[in-house]
Amino acid sequence: MAVEQNRRDFLGMAFGGVAAVGGVFALGAMKQTWDPLPSVQAAGFTTVDLSPMKPGEFRTIEWRKKPIFILKKDSNMEKNGNRDVVVDGSEYTVVIGLCTHLGCIPAWKPNEQKFHCACHGGDFDVSGVNTFGPPPRPMDIPPFKIEGSKLVLGEEGPEYDKLVGNA
C-alpha cells in the first residue's frame, strides 16, 4: 500500500511541476503580446536637425505615419508668438500637416505664404492658423522638445507646454 501511495504522490508532483512550467511560459507569452513592438517604440520619437535649414525653407517629415510640416520663417513672414517654435533665435512653424476639417494634407504655397487644402478649399496662414473655409481650428502642433538645434518629436518639453497652454 505504501508503494502505491508513493507512486500516486510522485505522479501528482510531476503533473503539478509540468503544469507550473507551462503556466510560466504561458504568462511570459501573454506579457510579450502586451509589450509594444520595437517598430512602434522606434516610431515614437523622431529627431530633426534644424541647423541646416535656410530662411523660407519648407520641409515635410514623417512622424507616427503623419506628415509634419516644418517651415523656417524668413523676415517677410508674419510671426506668431502663440504658435512659433523658437530654436537658436529663429522662428519655425511646426505642425501636423493634416487639415483639421477632414484630414486632407494641405499644400504649402510659398508665393501666397499659406497652406491650402484642395479637398474643400480651406486655407491656413504661415503659422498654421485657419483663415478661410471649413477648417474649424488651426493645424495641430505635435508634442516636441528642443535639444540644442534639434527638435525631438514625440516628447513634451517646456517649449511645447508653453505653446499649448500646459505651463
Contacts in CASP RR format, 6 or more apart in sequence:
PFRMAT RR
TARGET T0000
AUTHOR 0000-0000-0000
METHOD contacts of the structure
MODEL  1
MAVEQNRRDFLGMAFGGVAAVGGVFALGAMKQTWDPLPSVQAAGFTTVDL
SPMKPGEFRTIEWRKKPIFILKKDSNMEKNGNRDVVVDGSEYTVVIGLCT
HLGCIPAWKPNEQKFHCACHGGDFDVSGVNTFGPPPRPMDIPPFKIEGSK
LVLGEEGPEYDKLVGNA
43 63 0 8 1.000
43 64 0 8 1.000
43 65 0 8 1.000
44 63 0 8 1.000
44 64 0 8 1.000
44 154 0 8 1.000
45 152 0 8 1.000
45 153 0 8 1.000
45 154 0 8 1.000
45 155 0 8 1.000
46 61 0 8 1.000
46 62 0 8 1.000
46 63 0 8 1.000
46 68 0 8 1.000
46 152 0 8 1.000
46 153 0 8 1.000
46 154 0 8 1.000
47 147 0 8 1.000
47 150 0 8 1.000
47 151 0 8 1.000
47 152 0 8 1.000
47 153 0 8 1.000
48 59 0 8 1.000
48 61 0 8 1.000
48 70 0 8 1.000
48 150 0 8 1.000
48 151 0 8 1.000
48 153 0 8 1.000
49 149 0 8 1.000
49 150 0 8 1.000
50 70 0 8 1.000
50 72 0 8 1.000
50 87 0 8 1.000
50 88 0 8 1.000
50 90 0 8 1.000
50 92 0 8 1.000
50 149 0 8 1.000
50 150 0 8 1.000
50 151 0 8 1.000
51 88 0 8 1.000
51 149 0 8 1.000
53 59 0 8 1.000
53 70 0 8 1.000
53 72 0 8 1.000
53 92 0 8 1.000
54 72 0 8 1.000
55 72 0 8 1.000
55 73 0 8 1.000
55 74 0 8 1.000
55 75 0 8 1.000
55 90 0 8 1.000
56 71 0 8 1.000
56 72 0 8 1.000
56 73 0 8 1.000
56 74 0 8 1.000
56 77 0 8 1.000
56 110 0 8 1.000
57 71 0 8 1.000
57 72 0 8 1.000
58 69 0 8 1.000
58 70 0 8 1.000
58 71 0 8 1.000
58 108 0 8 1.000
58 110 0 8 1.000
59 69 0 8 1.000
59 70 0 8 1.000
59 71 0 8 1.000
60 67 0 8 1.000
60 68 0 8 1.000
60 69 0 8 1.000
60 70 0 8 1.000
60 97 0 8 1.000
61 67 0 8 1.000
61 68 0 8 1.000
61 70 0 8 1.000
62 68 0 8 1.000
63 142 0 8 1.000
63 153 0 8 1.000
63 154 0 8 1.000
64 154 0 8 1.000
66 96 0 8 1.000
66 97 0 8 1.000
66 98 0 8 1.000
66 142 0 8 1.000
67 96 0 8 1.000
67 97 0 8 1.000
67 98 0 8 1.000
67 105 0 8 1.000
68 94 0 8 1.000
68 95 0 8 1.000
68 96 0 8 1.000
68 97 0 8 1.000
68 142 0 8 1.000
68 153 0 8 1.000
69 93 0 8 1.000
69 94 0 8 1.000
69 95 0 8 1.000
69 96 0 8 1.000
69 97 0 8 1.000
69 108 0 8 1.000
69 115 0 8 1.000
69 139 0 8 1.000
70 92 0 8 1.000
70 93 0 8 1.000
70 94 0 8 1.000
70 151 0 8 1.000
71 77 0 8 1.000
71 92 0 8 1.000
71 93 0 8 1.000
71 108 0 8 1.000
71 126 0 8 1.000
72 90 0 8 1.000
72 91 0 8 1.000
72 92 0 8 1.000
73 79 0 8 1.000
73 84 0 8 1.000
73 90 0 8 1.000
73 91 0 8 1.000
73 92 0 8 1.000
73 93 0 8 1.000
73 126 0 8 1.000
76 113 0 8 1.000
77 91 0 8 1.000
77 113 0 8 1.000
77 126 0 8 1.000
78 113 0 8 1.000
78 125 0 8 1.000
78 126 0 8 1.000
78 127 0 8 1.000
79 91 0 8 1.000
80 125 0 8 1.000
80 126 0 8 1.000
80 127 0 8 1.000
80 129 0 8 1.000
82 163 0 8 1.000
83 93 0 8 1.000
83 127 0 8 1.000
83 128 0 8 1.000
83 129 0 8 1.000
83 138 0 8 1.000
83 141 0 8 1.000
83 163 0 8 1.000
84 91 0 8 1.000
84 92 0 8 1.000
84 93 0 8 1.000
84 127 0 8 1.000
85 91 0 8 1.000
85 92 0 8 1.000
85 93 0 8 1.000
85 94 0 8 1.000
85 144 0 8 1.000
85 146 0 8 1.000
85 151 0 8 1.000
85 159 0 8 1.000
85 163 0 8 1.000
86 92 0 8 1.000
86 159 0 8 1.000
87 146 0 8 1.000
87 148 0 8 1.000
87 149 0 8 1.000
87 151 0 8 1.000
88 148 0 8 1.000
88 149 0 8 1.000
92 151 0 8 1.000
93 126 0 8 1.000
93 127 0 8 1.000
93 128 0 8 1.000
94 141 0 8 1.000
94 142 0 8 1.000
94 144 0 8 1.000
94 151 0 8 1.000
95 128 0 8 1.000
95 138 0 8 1.000
95 139 0 8 1.000
95 140 0 8 1.000
95 141 0 8 1.000
95 142 0 8 1.000
96 139 0 8 1.000
96 140 0 8 1.000
96 141 0 8 1.000
96 142 0 8 1.000
97 105 0 8 1.000
97 106 0 8 1.000
97 115 0 8 1.000
97 139 0 8 1.000
98 104 0 8 1.000
98 105 0 8 1.000
98 139 0 8 1.000
98 140 0 8 1.000
99 105 0 8 1.000
99 106 0 8 1.000
99 117 0 8 1.000
99 119 0 8 1.000
99 120 0 8 1.000
99 122 0 8 1.000
99 124 0 8 1.000
99 135 0 8 1.000
99 139 0 8 1.000
100 130 0 8 1.000
100 135 0 8 1.000
100 136 0 8 1.000
100 137 0 8 1.000
100 138 0 8 1.000
100 139 0 8 1.000
100 140 0 8 1.000
101 117 0 8 1.000
101 119 0 8 1.000
101 120 0 8 1.000
101 122 0 8 1.000
101 133 0 8 1.000
101 134 0 8 1.000
101 135 0 8 1.000
101 136 0 8 1.000
102 119 0 8 1.000
102 120 0 8 1.000
103 119 0 8 1.000
104 117 0 8 1.000
104 118 0 8 1.000
104 119 0 8 1.000
104 120 0 8 1.000
105 117 0 8 1.000
106 115 0 8 1.000
106 116 0 8 1.000
106 117 0 8 1.000
106 118 0 8 1.000
106 122 0 8 1.000
106 124 0 8 1.000
106 139 0 8 1.000
107 115 0 8 1.000
107 116 0 8 1.000
107 117 0 8 1.000
107 118 0 8 1.000
108 115 0 8 1.000
109 115 0 8 1.000
109 116 0 8 1.000
113 125 0 8 1.000
113 126 0 8 1.000
114 123 0 8 1.000
114 124 0 8 1.000
114 125 0 8 1.000
114 126 0 8 1.000
114 131 0 8 1.000
115 123 0 8 1.000
115 124 0 8 1.000
115 125 0 8 1.000
115 128 0 8 1.000
115 139 0 8 1.000
116 122 0 8 1.000
116 123 0 8 1.000
116 124 0 8 1.000
117 123 0 8 1.000
117 124 0 8 1.000
117 135 0 8 1.000
120 133 0 8 1.000
120 134 0 8 1.000
121 132 0 8 1.000
121 133 0 8 1.000
121 134 0 8 1.000
122 130 0 8 1.000
122 132 0 8 1.000
122 133 0 8 1.000
122 134 0 8 1.000
122 135 0 8 1.000
123 130 0 8 1.000
123 131 0 8 1.000
123 132 0 8 1.000
123 133 0 8 1.000
124 130 0 8 1.000
124 131 0 8 1.000
124 135 0 8 1.000
124 138 0 8 1.000
124 139 0 8 1.000
125 131 0 8 1.000
127 138 0 8 1.000
128 138 0 8 1.000
128 139 0 8 1.000
129 138 0 8 1.000
129 139 0 8 1.000
130 136 0 8 1.000
130 137 0 8 1.000
130 138 0 8 1.000
130 139 0 8 1.000
141 160 0 8 1.000
141 163 0 8 1.000
141 164 0 8 1.000
142 153 0 8 1.000
142 154 0 8 1.000
143 153 0 8 1.000
143 154 0 8 1.000
143 155 0 8 1.000
143 156 0 8 1.000
143 157 0 8 1.000
143 160 0 8 1.000
144 151 0 8 1.000
144 152 0 8 1.000
144 153 0 8 1.000
144 154 0 8 1.000
144 155 0 8 1.000
144 156 0 8 1.000
144 157 0 8 1.000
144 159 0 8 1.000
144 160 0 8 1.000
145 151 0 8 1.000
145 152 0 8 1.000
145 154 0 8 1.000
145 155 0 8 1.000
145 156 0 8 1.000
145 157 0 8 1.000
145 159 0 8 1.000
145 160 0 8 1.000
146 152 0 8 1.000
146 157 0 8 1.000
146 159 0 8 1.000
156 166 0 8 1.000
158 167 0 8 1.000
160 166 0 8 1.000
161 167 0 8 1.000
END
